[in-house]
Amino acid sequence: MQYSEDGENIRLSLFEEFKASLKTVEAEEIFDLIIFRPISFVFVKLIYNTNITPNQISVAAMLMGVIAGIIFSFGTHTDFLIASAFYFTCNTLDCADGQLARLKKNGTLLGRVVDGFIDYVVSTVIYICLGIALAKVSGSGWYGFFLCVGGGISAAVQAFYYDFYRNLFLQYVHGKSSHLSEEIKEFEEEKERLKKTQGKPIEKLLINAYLCYSRLQLKTAKSTKVLNVSPEEYYKDNRLLLRLWSWVGSTTHMVLLMTFSIINRIDLYLILNFTLLNLYMITILMIQKKVHKKYEVNS
């Protein structure tokens, strides 16, 4: 009996620790929640007592993603399958860096920037290489170019809006996200501090890039009036909407690319990006704005 209770306590402790490693359950993409986060959590537990840092894991994730893109560019079905395996590893490590930082409580401003920057580097490399692969397969450089640009921009816009409304959810429901203007001020102070420091060109570049992205989100936020809503009401009205938004998140795109790689039709994935998924995004955006309108106040 004692053994059974101890085992139950260990399982409960691990589950609570797993939950603590997440942003929040609602803010996680479904594929991350059921596939990538559990795998990355095991990895984090294995390295927890080592000197490996979240930023080192982020760099490893970027390397896996860049390698995946290069292999995609070779253009054969076998290459697509191998590239998908590297891309899978990339996303697992991308989940692990944040989980390690949250569990060790050693996240930094630079770490947040590095994580976001690496996502964009990997995505850019992947879509460029998909365009190269399609040019080889189809024999038409223009076909690969247009699919690559159309699919890539569509995926970026979709991820931008998902990120924006996820941050709003975290802010209004959990208080985990500071207002964008406060976050920008925080990073501007870090930028000024770095100006007084010799060297560190990469850190300065990353901070500037993150500030540009944050200002773009702030510009989008200013088109949304101040919301007069309780955490409970916002949660009730937006929990399902956030889950719907997650279906155009970066992990969903990665899983779709891997799926279409298995059937050797990455062109269909890119076409899906700028047709049906854009229509889906516009539909969810219209619903989201309608929901927000009922508790808007003049700012």
C-alpha positions as CSV (number, residue, x, y, z in Angstrom):
1,M,0.0,0.0,0.0
2,Q,2.8,2.4,0.9
3,Y,4.6,1.6,-2.4
4,S,1.4,2.4,-4.3
5,E,1.0,5.7,-2.5
6,D,4.6,6.7,-3.1
7,G,4.3,5.8,-6.8
8,E,1.2,7.9,-7.0
9,N,2.9,10.9,-5.4
10,I,5.9,10.6,-7.8
11,R,3.5,10.5,-10.8
12,L,1.6,13.5,-9.4
13,S,4.8,15.4,-8.8
14,L,6.0,14.7,-12.3
15,F,2.7,15.9,-13.7
16,E,2.8,19.1,-11.7
17,E,6.4,19.7,-12.8
18,F,5.4,19.1,-16.4
19,K,2.6,21.7,-16.1
20,A,5.0,24.1,-14.5
21,S,7.2,23.8,-17.5
22,L,4.4,25.0,-19.8
23,K,3.3,28.6,-20.6
24,T,-0.2,27.5,-19.7
25,V,-2.1,24.5,-21.1
26,E,-4.5,26.8,-23.0
27,A,-1.7,28.7,-24.7
28,E,0.1,25.6,-26.0
29,E,-0.6,24.3,-29.5
30,I,-2.3,20.9,-29.4
31,F,0.6,19.0,-31.2
32,D,3.1,20.6,-28.7
33,L,0.9,19.5,-25.8
34,I,0.4,15.9,-26.8
35,I,3.7,15.2,-28.7
36,F,6.6,17.6,-28.5
37,R,6.3,19.0,-24.9
38,P,6.2,15.5,-23.3
39,I,9.3,14.4,-25.3
40,S,11.1,17.6,-24.5
41,F,10.2,17.4,-20.8
42,V,11.9,14.0,-20.6
43,F,15.0,15.6,-22.3
44,V,14.9,18.5,-19.8
45,K,14.7,16.1,-16.9
46,L,17.8,14.2,-18.2
47,I,19.9,17.4,-18.5
48,Y,18.4,19.3,-15.6
49,N,21.5,18.8,-13.3
50,T,24.0,19.6,-16.0
51,N,25.4,23.0,-17.0
52,I,23.5,23.1,-20.3
53,T,21.7,26.4,-20.7
54,P,18.4,27.3,-22.5
55,N,20.3,29.4,-25.0
56,Q,22.6,26.5,-25.9
57,I,19.5,24.4,-26.5
58,S,18.1,27.2,-28.7
59,V,21.2,27.2,-30.8
60,A,21.1,23.4,-31.2
61,A,17.5,23.8,-32.3
62,M,18.5,26.3,-34.9
63,L,21.2,24.0,-36.2
64,M,18.7,21.1,-36.6
65,G,16.3,23.4,-38.4
66,V,18.9,24.8,-40.8
67,I,20.1,21.2,-41.5
68,A,16.4,20.2,-42.1
69,G,16.1,23.1,-44.6
70,I,19.2,22.2,-46.5
71,I,18.1,18.5,-46.8
72,F,14.6,19.7,-48.0
73,S,16.3,21.6,-50.8
74,F,17.8,18.3,-52.3
75,G,14.3,17.6,-53.6
76,T,13.8,13.8,-53.4
77,H,11.2,12.0,-51.4
78,T,13.8,10.3,-49.2
79,D,15.3,13.8,-48.5
80,F,11.9,15.1,-47.5
81,L,11.6,12.3,-44.9
82,I,15.1,12.8,-43.5
83,A,14.5,16.5,-43.4
84,S,11.3,16.0,-41.5
85,A,13.1,14.0,-38.8
86,F,15.6,16.9,-38.3
87,Y,12.7,19.4,-38.3
88,F,10.9,17.2,-35.6
89,T,14.1,17.3,-33.5
90,C,14.3,21.1,-34.0
91,N,10.9,21.7,-32.7
92,T,11.5,19.3,-29.7
93,L,14.6,21.3,-28.7
94,D,12.7,24.5,-29.3
95,C,10.2,23.4,-26.7
96,A,12.9,22.2,-24.3
97,D,14.7,25.6,-24.0
98,G,11.7,27.4,-22.6
99,Q,10.7,24.4,-20.4
100,L,14.2,24.3,-18.9
101,A,14.2,28.1,-18.3
102,R,10.8,27.9,-16.6
103,L,11.8,25.0,-14.4
104,K,15.1,26.5,-13.4
105,K,13.7,30.0,-13.3
106,N,16.8,31.3,-15.1
107,G,15.1,32.8,-18.2
108,T,16.7,36.1,-19.5
109,L,15.7,39.0,-21.8
110,L,18.3,37.7,-24.3
111,G,16.9,34.2,-24.0
112,R,13.4,35.4,-25.0
113,V,14.9,37.2,-28.0
114,V,17.1,34.3,-29.0
115,D,14.2,31.9,-28.9
116,G,12.0,34.1,-31.1
117,F,14.8,35.0,-33.5
118,I,15.8,31.4,-34.0
119,D,12.2,30.5,-34.9
120,Y,12.2,33.1,-37.7
121,V,15.7,32.0,-39.0
122,V,14.6,28.4,-39.2
123,S,11.3,29.3,-40.9
124,T,13.0,31.5,-43.4
125,V,15.6,28.8,-44.3
126,I,12.9,26.1,-44.5
127,Y,10.7,28.1,-46.9
128,I,13.6,29.2,-49.1
129,C,14.8,25.6,-49.3
130,L,11.3,24.4,-50.1
131,G,11.2,26.8,-53.0
132,I,14.6,25.4,-54.2
133,A,13.2,21.8,-53.9
134,L,10.0,22.7,-55.9
135,A,12.1,24.4,-58.6
136,K,14.1,21.2,-59.0
137,V,11.0,18.9,-58.9
138,S,8.8,21.0,-61.2
139,G,11.6,22.3,-63.5
140,S,10.2,25.8,-63.0
141,G,12.0,28.3,-60.8
142,W,9.0,30.6,-60.9
143,Y,6.6,27.9,-59.7
144,G,8.9,27.2,-56.7
145,F,9.4,30.9,-56.0
146,F,5.7,31.9,-56.0
147,L,4.7,28.9,-53.8
148,C,7.6,29.6,-51.4
149,V,6.8,33.3,-51.1
150,G,3.1,32.8,-50.9
151,G,3.2,30.0,-48.5
152,G,5.9,31.5,-46.3
153,I,4.3,34.9,-46.0
154,S,1.0,33.3,-45.2
155,A,2.5,31.1,-42.5
156,A,4.2,34.2,-41.0
157,V,1.0,36.3,-40.9
158,Q,-0.9,33.4,-39.4
159,A,1.7,32.8,-36.7
160,F,1.8,36.6,-36.0
161,Y,-1.9,36.8,-35.3
162,Y,-1.9,33.6,-33.2
163,D,1.0,35.0,-31.1
164,F,-0.8,38.3,-30.7
165,Y,-4.0,36.8,-29.4
166,R,-2.2,34.2,-27.3
167,N,-0.4,37.1,-25.6
168,L,-3.7,38.9,-25.0
169,F,-5.1,35.7,-23.4
170,L,-2.1,35.4,-21.2
171,Q,-2.3,39.0,-20.2
172,Y,-6.1,39.2,-19.4
173,V,-6.5,35.8,-17.9
174,H,-3.2,34.9,-16.2
175,G,-1.4,38.3,-16.0
176,K,1.7,36.5,-17.4
177,S,2.3,39.0,-20.2
178,S,3.1,42.6,-19.5
179,H,1.7,45.3,-21.7
180,L,3.6,45.6,-25.0
181,S,4.6,49.2,-24.3
182,E,6.1,48.1,-20.9
183,E,7.9,45.2,-22.6
184,I,9.3,47.6,-25.3
185,K,10.5,49.9,-22.6
186,E,12.3,47.1,-20.9
187,F,14.1,46.1,-24.1
188,E,14.9,49.7,-25.0
189,E,16.6,49.9,-21.6
190,E,18.6,46.8,-22.4
191,K,19.5,48.3,-25.8
192,E,20.8,51.4,-24.1
193,R,22.8,49.3,-21.6
194,L,24.4,47.3,-24.5
195,K,25.3,50.6,-26.3
196,K,27.6,51.3,-23.4
197,T,29.2,47.9,-23.8
198,Q,32.0,47.2,-26.3
199,G,31.4,44.2,-28.6
200,K,28.4,41.9,-28.3
201,P,27.2,42.7,-31.9
202,I,25.0,39.7,-32.1
203,E,23.2,40.6,-28.8
204,K,22.7,44.1,-30.1
205,L,21.3,42.9,-33.5
206,L,18.9,40.5,-31.8
207,I,17.6,43.2,-29.4
208,N,17.0,45.5,-32.3
209,A,15.2,42.8,-34.3
210,Y,13.0,42.0,-31.4
211,L,12.1,45.6,-30.8
212,C,11.0,45.9,-34.5
213,Y,8.8,42.9,-34.0
214,S,7.3,44.2,-30.7
215,R,6.6,47.6,-32.2
216,L,4.7,46.0,-35.0
217,Q,2.7,44.0,-32.5
218,L,2.1,47.3,-30.5
219,K,0.8,49.0,-33.7
220,T,-1.6,46.1,-34.1
221,A,-2.6,46.3,-30.5
222,K,-3.4,50.0,-30.8
223,S,-6.1,49.1,-33.3
224,T,-7.7,47.1,-30.5
225,K,-9.4,49.2,-27.9
226,V,-8.9,48.8,-24.2
227,L,-10.8,45.8,-22.9
228,N,-13.0,46.1,-19.9
229,V,-13.3,42.5,-18.9
230,S,-12.7,40.2,-16.0
231,P,-10.2,37.3,-16.2
232,E,-13.1,34.8,-15.8
233,E,-15.2,36.4,-18.6
234,Y,-12.2,36.6,-20.9
235,Y,-11.3,33.0,-20.3
236,K,-14.9,31.8,-20.9
237,D,-15.3,33.7,-24.1
238,N,-11.8,33.2,-25.6
239,R,-10.6,29.7,-24.5
240,L,-12.1,28.0,-27.5
241,L,-11.0,30.8,-29.8
242,L,-7.4,30.5,-28.7
243,R,-7.6,26.8,-29.4
244,L,-8.9,27.6,-32.9
245,W,-6.1,30.1,-33.4
246,S,-3.5,27.4,-32.4
247,W,-4.4,25.5,-35.6
248,V,-2.4,28.2,-37.6
249,G,0.5,28.2,-35.2
250,S,4.1,27.3,-36.2
251,T,3.9,23.7,-34.8
252,T,0.8,22.9,-36.8
253,H,2.5,24.2,-39.9
254,M,5.5,22.0,-39.1
255,V,3.3,18.9,-38.7
256,L,1.5,19.7,-41.9
257,L,4.8,20.0,-43.8
258,M,6.0,16.7,-42.4
259,T,2.6,15.0,-43.3
260,F,2.8,16.3,-46.9
261,S,6.5,15.3,-47.0
262,I,5.4,11.7,-46.3
263,I,3.2,11.7,-49.4
264,N,5.8,13.6,-51.4
265,R,3.6,16.6,-52.1
266,I,5.1,19.6,-50.3
267,D,3.6,21.8,-53.0
268,L,0.1,21.0,-51.7
269,Y,1.2,22.1,-48.2
270,L,2.3,25.5,-49.6
271,I,-0.9,25.9,-51.6
272,L,-2.9,25.0,-48.5
273,N,-1.1,27.8,-46.6
274,F,-2.2,30.7,-48.8
275,T,-5.6,29.4,-49.7
276,L,-7.6,27.4,-47.0
277,L,-5.5,28.4,-44.0
278,N,-5.7,32.1,-44.9
279,L,-9.5,31.8,-45.2
280,Y,-9.6,30.0,-41.9
281,M,-7.4,32.8,-40.3
282,I,-9.7,35.5,-41.7
283,T,-12.8,33.7,-40.4
284,I,-11.3,33.3,-36.9
285,L,-10.1,36.9,-36.9
286,M,-13.6,38.2,-37.7
287,I,-15.1,36.1,-34.8
288,Q,-12.3,37.3,-32.5
289,K,-13.0,40.9,-33.2
290,K,-16.8,40.4,-32.7
291,V,-16.1,38.8,-29.3
292,H,-13.7,41.7,-28.3
293,K,-16.2,44.3,-29.4
294,K,-18.7,43.5,-26.6
295,Y,-16.2,44.6,-23.9
296,E,-14.3,47.4,-25.6
297,V,-14.1,50.8,-24.0
298,N,-12.6,54.0,-25.3
299,S,-9.0,54.3,-24.5
